[in-house]
Amino acid sequence: MIELQQLCRNFQVGDQSVHALDHLDLVIDQGEYLSVMGPSGSGKSTLLNMLGL
């Protein structure tokens, strides 16, 4: 099982702060399959990197 509560990840790009993940809640039960989908820049790779996947 993987459980995340209020996960946030911000980057500083020049003068702007980018909110890659903003208060994300997620529960993945054992044996469950899922896909992570979204447009470019929506935080998919950031989420997977933070999970160590």
Secondary structure, DSSP 8 states (H G I E B T S, - for coil): -EEEEEEEEEEEETTEEEEEEEEEEEEE-TT--------TTSSHHHHHHHHT-
